[in-house]
Structure formats: structure tokens, C-alpha cells
Amino acid sequence: MKIVPLDRCEYDKSRKVLKLASEFMGMPHEFYVKSHFTNRKIKFTAIGPEDKLFDEDQWDGEQQIYRQFEVGTIDYMVIYNQY
């Protein structure tokens, strides 16, 4: 499974969201984000229809939203198509 270094992500503290351009690894179904502060890995999985942020059209391939359920400092992550 792919691992994303936390320092490659943007963090929106007010919304508790991580953001990453898709050019880094595409938009896989699941992956880990590894903290360069704690060395901890958190698993993120693409959301499904049960999630309030789910979009039937999958944002036309322009972004994918992921959830994690391990820590409270981050609610979700968005991988977006930058180009």
C-alpha cells in the first residue's frame, strides 16, 4: 500500500482536512499518511455512498475524498487533480 509523507500534504486546521495533488500518487482506493513528527501511519480509505461528502459523479475524476477513523485531528483528506 502506498505511503504519503505528511509534509507533502497541505493542512487546513479550521476544517481538519489534509489536501494533496493527485500527481504525487494518483487517486488510489486506500493509502497511509506517515507523520514526520511522530513516525505514525494513519490509513485513509475512499468514502462511499454512506458518507455525507459522497458525490454520485465522483467529482468527474477531479478529486477524491478519503476518511480515516484513528485520530481526531484530521477528519478527511482530499486528493485533487491539479492540472
N, C-alpha and C positions, 0 to 999 in steps of 0.2 A: 504494500500500500504506500502511496506517495506521502511524503512529509514536507510540509511547508515551514520554513523558519519564520517565527513570529515577526522578526524585524523586516520581513518582506511585505508585511501587511500594513494597511492604514487602520487606525483605531479611532472610532467615533465614540468617545466616552459617554456623551449625553444619551446616545441611543443604544449603547452596549453592542456595537457592531464592528466586526472586522471586515475590511474590503481588500480585494486582491484582483489585479488584472489577469485575465484568462491566459495571456501569453506565457505566464510562468509555468502552467501545467495543464491548461485546458480546463474542462469542467467535469471532473470525474464524479462518480456517484458518492464516494466517500474518501476521506483522507485524514491525515493528522496534521495539527499545527503544533510545532515544538517551540517552547519558550526558551529564549536565550538568557532569561533571568533565573528561572527555576529548573530548567532542563526537563520539564514535564511535557508530556504529549497529550493532547486532547483530540478525540475523534469527532469529526464533523460528517454528517450524512445529509444528502439532498432531501429536502422536505417533500412530502406527499400531499394528496388531496385532503388529508385530515388537518393540515396546518392552515391557520388563518392567512398566512402570507402566500399560499399556493396560488399559482395562476394557471388556468387551463391551457393557455397557449405557450406556457413555459417562456414567456417574455421573448418569443420569436428567436430564441437562441442567443439573445443579447446578454442575459445574466442567469445565474442560478443561485438560489438561496439554500443555505445549509443550517442545520441546528446541531447543537451539542447539549448534553444533559449532565455534565460533570461539575462545572464550576459556575458561580453566579456572576462573575464579572463580564461575561460575554453571553449575549442571548443568541446571536446568529452571525453568520458570515455570508457575504455576497461576493461571488466571483462574477466579474462583468467583462464584456468584450470591449476592449479599449479602442480598437480600430475598426 
